[in-house]
Amino acid sequence: MPSLLGALDVVERWGNRLPHPFTLFVLFAVAVLVLSWIASSLGLSVTHPVTGKKITAVNLLGRQGLQDAITKAVTNFTSFAPLGTVLVAMLGVGVADRSGLFAAALKALVAGVPGWLMTTALIFAGVNASIAVDAGYVILIPLGAVLFAGLGRNPIAGLAAGFAGVSGGFSANLFLTAVDPLLAGLTQEAARLYDPKYTVPVTANYYFMIASTFLVTVIGAWVTVRITERRVGPYARESELYLEELSREERRGLLAAGITLALEILILLVFTFPENGLLRDAKGGLQPLFQGMVILMALGFFLPGLAYGLAAGTIKTDRDASRMVEETMATMGSYIALAFAASQFVAYFGWSNLGLILAISGADLLKTTGLSGIPLLVLFIFVCAFINLFIASASAKWAVIGPVFVPMLMILGYSPELTQAAYRIGDSMTNIITPLMPYMPLIIAFAQKYDPRVGLGTLMALMLPYSVAFAVGWTALLVIWLVLGIPLGPGASISYPPVR
C-alpha cells in the first residue's frame, strides 16, 4: 500500500505541475490545432467501417478551420452539453442548499444510518444515477462531498466516491436507462451486417448490468476506504454541524419538504404511468421524460427547498429565494470559465477527425492481433477503454467500432450481446480519468471549493485506483459470466448462434 500511495503522489505532483485547468484546456485546444495541421500534412486517413467513406484529418489552421474557430466560438460554448445541464440543475440545488434543507436532511441521515454504510450507499446511488441521465454529476457528486464533511471525513474523498459511482459505473444499473435502447439499436445494425435478421433486445445486458451494479459498488467502497481516504487524510476543518440534534424549525421544514417531494413524485407518476400520460411520446415511450430530466430534477430540489425554507423560517419572501438562486449562480463562475475553454477543445477535437481516426485505427490494429476467445475479449475491453480517453460519447464510439467487432466476434461464436457488454465495461472504466469527459471541469470546480490547490493531477491521482480496480474486477466478472455460460439478459445468449 505505501508503494501505491507513493506512486499516486508522483502522479499528483507531476499532474499539478501543469498549468491551471483553464489554461490547460486552452493549451489542449491549441495542441489540437497544431496536431490537426501535422496530421493533415502527413495525409492521415482511414476508411469508415460502415459507410466506406474515407475519413481524413482536417487542418484546423487552414482558412476554413480558423474561420470556424472564430465564428463558432460562442456556439461551441452555448451548445456545450454540460453547461446548460449544470446551470439549470443548480437553480434548484442552490435553493435546497441555502434554505438549510440539505443540512437538516444530512443531520437526520447521519443520525439514522451507520457511518460505515454511507460510503457504500453513496456509490450505489451514484451507479444507479444514470437513470436520471447526467443529473448525478451535478447533484450526487457534490452531495457526496457535503455528506463526508458532515461525518467529519474528508469531503474530497466523498467527491471521489460519488464521481467513481456516477461516471466509472455509468453502464451499470438496476434499471434500464436511455443508454440501453441506444446501444442495442447500434449493436443490432452491426449484427445485421453478418446476419440480416438478427435482433438485439433492449434488455440485452440487463442481468449482467444488475450484477455489475453490486460489483462496482463493492469495489468502489473498498477503494474509497482503503486507498482514497488514506491518501487525502483527515479533513482540516472538522464539522460538527450534522451531529447536532434537529431543531423544531428544522423538523417542521423537513416535514414540509417531504410532503412537497411526495406530491412531486405522485404528479410525475400520473404524468408517466398511464399509456397516454402527458410525459409519454406518441408511441407511448418515455423519451420526453428522459429529455426533460434536468428541469424535473431542478424542480425536484427547488420546490422542496422552498417548502423547507418557508416552514423553517429561512425563506420569508420571494426576495430570499431569489437571492439564494443568485448566490448559487455567483459560485459557478470558475466552472463557466472552465466550460468555455473545454468546449473549444472538444469542438476542435471533433472537427479535426483525430478521435475518429484513432478509434478506427485502434480497431484495425486489434483485428490484426490474431487473438481469439477470452484473450481477444479482454483486449477488446482495454482497447475500448483507451479509445474512451479520446471520444467521450458512448454512442459515437460504438457507432464506429461496433460494426467492426460485432460481426467479427459473431464469426468466432460470440453473440452481439456479449460484445456489447464488453464494450460497456471499457466505455465506463476510464470515464473518470480522461480530460475529455465533459464534466471533468465541473468536478474540479467542486473540489476546489474544499481545497483550492486541487488540479487535474490531483483528481486523476484520486481516480486512477478506481479505474484500475473497476478494470480488473469488471473484466473478471465478464470472464466468469462467459465461462459459466450465464445469459446476459432475458433471451440474450453469450454464444452465436444463440442457444435457445
C-alpha positions, 0 to 999 in steps of 0.5 A, a space after each residue: 500500500 505505501 508503494 501505491 500511495 507513493 506512486 499516486 503522489 508522483 502522479 499528483 505532483 507531476 499532474 499539478 505541475 501543469 498549468 491551471 485547468 483553464 489554461 490547460 484546456 486552452 493549451 489542449 485546444 491549441 495542441 489540437 490545432 497544431 496536431 490537426 495541421 501535422 496530421 493533415 500534412 502527413 495525409 492521415 486517413 482511414 476508411 469508415 467501417 460502415 459507410 466506406 467513406 474515407 475519413 481524413 484529418 482536417 487542418 484546423 489552421 487552414 482558412 476554413 478551420 480558423 474561420 470556424 474557430 472564430 465564428 463558432 466560438 460562442 456556439 461551441 460554448 452555448 451548445 456545450 452539453 454540460 453547461 446548460 445541464 449544470 446551470 439549470 440543475 443548480 437553480 434548484 440545488 442552490 435553493 435546497 442548499 441555502 434554505 438549510 434543507 440539505 443540512 437538516 436532511 444530512 443531520 437526520 441521515 447521519 443520525 439514522 444510518 451507520 457511518 460505515 454504510 454511507 460510503 457504500 450507499 453513496 456509490 450505489 446511488 451514484 451507479 444507479 444515477 444514470 437513470 436520471 441521465 447526467 443529473 448525478 454529476 451535478 447533484 450526487 457528486 457534490 452531495 457526496 462531498 457535503 455528506 463526508 464533511 458532515 461525518 467529519 471525513 474528508 469531503 474530497 474523498 466523498 467527491 471521489 466516491 460519488 464521481 467513481 459511482 456516477 461516471 466509472 459505473 455509468 453502464 451499470 444499473 438496476 434499471 434500464 436507462 436511455 443508454 440501453 435502447 441506444 446501444 442495442 439499436 447500434 449493436 443490432 445494425 452491426 449484427 445485421 451486417 453478418 446476419 440480416 435478421 438478427 435482433 438485439 433486445 433492449 434488455 440485452 445486458 440487463 442481468 449482467 448490468 444488475 450484477 455489475 451494479 453490486 460489483 462496482 459498488 463493492 469495489 468502489 467502497 473498498 477503494 474509497 476506504 482503503 486507498 482514497 481516504 488514506 491518501 487525502 487524510 483527515 479533513 482540516 476543518 472538522 464539522 460538527 454541524 450534522 451531529 447536532 440534534 434537529 431543531 423544531 424549525 428544522 423538523 417542521 421544514 423537513 416535514 414540509 419538504 417531504 410532503 412537497 417531494 411526495 406530491 412531486 413524485 405522485 404528479 410525475 407518476 400520473 404524468 408517466 404511468 398511464 399509456 397516454 400520460 402527458 410525459 409519454 411520446 406518441 408511441 407511448 415511450 418515455 423519451 420526453 421524460 428522459 429529455 426533460 430530466 434536468 428541469 424535473 430534477 431542478 424542480 425536484 430540489 427547488 420546490 422542496 427547498 422552498 417548502 423547507 425554507 418557508 416552514 423553517 423560517 429561512 425563506 420569508 419572501 420571494 426576495 430570499 429565494 431569489 437571492 439564494 438562486 443568485 448566490 448559487 449562480 455567483 459560485 459557478 463562475 470558475 466552472 463557466 470559465 472552465 466550460 468555455 475553454 473545454 468546449 473549444 477543445 472538444 469542438 476542435 477535437 471533433 472537427 479535426 477527425 483525430 478521435 475518429 481516426 484513432 478509434 478506427 485505427 485502434 480497431 484495425 490494429 486489434 483485428 490484426 492481433 490474431 487473438 481469439 476467445 477470452 484473450 481477444 475479449 479482454 483486449 477488446 475491453 482495454 482497447 475500448 477503454 483507451 479509445 474512451 480517453 479520446 471520444 467521450 460519447 458512448 454512442 459515437 464510439 460504438 457507432 464506429 467500432 461496433 460494426 467492426 467487432 460485432 460481426 467479427 466476434 459473431 464469426 468466432 461464436 460470440 453473440 452481439 450481446 456479449 460484445 456489447 457488454 464488453 464494450 460497456 465495461 471499457 466505455 465506463 472504466 476510464 470515464 473518470 480519468 480522461 480530460 475529455 469527459 465533459 464534466 471533468 471541469 465541473 468536478 474540479 470546480 467542486 473540489 476546489 471549493 474544499 481545497 483550492 490547490 486541487 488540479 487535474 493531477 490531483 483528481 486523476 491521482 484520486 481516480 486512477 485506483 478506481 479505474 484500475 480496480 473497476 478494470 480488473 474486477 469488471 473484466 473478471 466478472 465478464 470472464 466468469 459470466 462467459 465461462 459459466 455460460 450465464 445469459 446476459 439478459 432475458 433471451 440474450 445468449 453469450 454464444 452465436 448462434 444463440 442457444 435457445 
